[in-house]
Amino acid sequence: MKLQDLLLKEFLEKTASNEPVPGGGSSAALNAAMATALTEMVANLTIGRKKYADADERMREIAAVMSAQRSRFLEDIDRDAEAYRQVMEAYRLPKETEKEQQLRDATIQEATKEASLIPMEVAESAFSLLETMRETLQRGNPNAATDGLVGMMNCRTAILSALLNVRVNLGGIRDEKFVEEMTTRCDWLEKRTLEVEADAMQLIKSKHSI
């Protein structure tokens, strides 16, 4: 059974167990999925209300985007877990002969790269939604503003935790160009995520006197 198909209680129990997956990477993807769900909730609570008629069409678009992205992030829960398993499988390869050692080393390097690329995809995909989340907060039903803000905070957590997983994996990669490029992307995403979230937090706090 896929991790995404587990009941919430089962998923949490599996996370809390001594099994290596689901771990931080899968949890980052789950946070991203929760962020999209809360944003879609705000959009759906806005759609069809005369008071917010001017935002109706846009909210329908946002709801559709968030629904699609939620499905993608749920898949990422399992993709991240599978990437970890591939790394572990690579480390279990035989290493008795020089040829076996070379094959094992190359396989480990490729598997570790893949294990860093998946959380990077999660981080970048989640980041691409931040501005839309802020727009939803600005134009959506104000009665659901705190739900939307929690969604944005979940998105922030998803991005930063995914980036942490990227950085950890980069420590085991010898391809200096790859590491440099990924580190630069991590640094930029982390900086911009905190800036966008801070702006949105201030906006909503001022607008709703939170």
Secondary structure, DSSP 8 states (H G I E B T S, - for coil): --GGGS-HHHHHHHHHSSSS-S-HHHHHHHHHHHHHHHHHHHHHTTTT-GGGGGGHHHHHHHHHHHHHHHHHHHHHHHHHHHHHHHHHHHHTS--SSHHHHHHHHHHHHHHHHHHHHHHHHHHHHHHTTHHHHHHHHHHS-GGGHHHHHHHHHHHHHHHHHHHHHHHHHHTT---HHHHHHHHHHHHHHHHHHHHHHHHHHHHHHHHHT-
